[in-house]
Amino acid sequence: MPPLLSQEEIDKRLKQVDGWRQDGQYIVREFSFSSFKDNMVFVNRVAEVAEEIDHHPDIVINYTRLTLSITTHSEGGLTRRDFRLASRINEL
């Protein structure tokens, strides 16, 4: 597994992934959709990307709101993999 990132590296990488913020050992982004169905379509697209790169976010669905939280659980913090997934999600 990739090594944990320093706070300096985390701050640098956060500037490269619009909409994401750090929350402890996670990076988090919140989304709003016009309907529950639109929310679920997006969640399924996120799931496809997560499966493709074998790295999975924590997902909280609240009707038309979605919160994604990413960390490398096995390493106990943030790694390059987390920012790669965030970048891929931003492409959606």
Residue pairs with C-beta under 8 A, 6 or more apart in sequence:
1 72
1 74
1 75
1 79
1 81
2 72
2 75
2 79
2 80
2 81
3 75
3 79
4 72
4 75
4 76
4 77
4 78
4 79
5 13
5 77
5 78
5 79
5 80
10 22
10 78
13 83
14 20
14 21
14 22
14 27
16 83
16 87
17 27
17 83
17 86
17 87
17 90
18 90
19 29
19 90
20 27
20 28
20 29
20 86
21 27
21 28
21 29
22 28
22 78
23 69
25 71
25 76
25 77
25 78
26 58
26 69
26 70
26 71
26 78
27 69
27 70
27 71
27 78
27 82
27 83
27 86
28 67
28 68
28 69
28 70
29 67
29 68
29 86
29 89
30 65
30 66
30 67
30 68
31 39
31 42
31 65
31 66
31 67
31 68
32 64
32 65
32 66
33 39
33 42
33 64
33 65
33 66
34 64
35 64
36 63
36 64
38 64
39 61
39 63
39 64
39 65
39 66
40 61
42 66
42 92
43 59
43 61
43 66
45 92
46 57
46 59
46 68
46 89
46 92
49 85
49 88
49 89
49 92
50 56
50 57
50 85
53 81
53 84
53 85
53 88
55 70
55 72
55 81
55 82
55 84
55 85
57 68
57 69
57 70
57 85
57 89
58 68
58 69
58 70
58 71
59 66
59 67
59 68
60 66
60 67
60 69
68 89
70 82
70 85
70 86
71 77
71 78
71 82
72 78
72 79
72 81
72 82
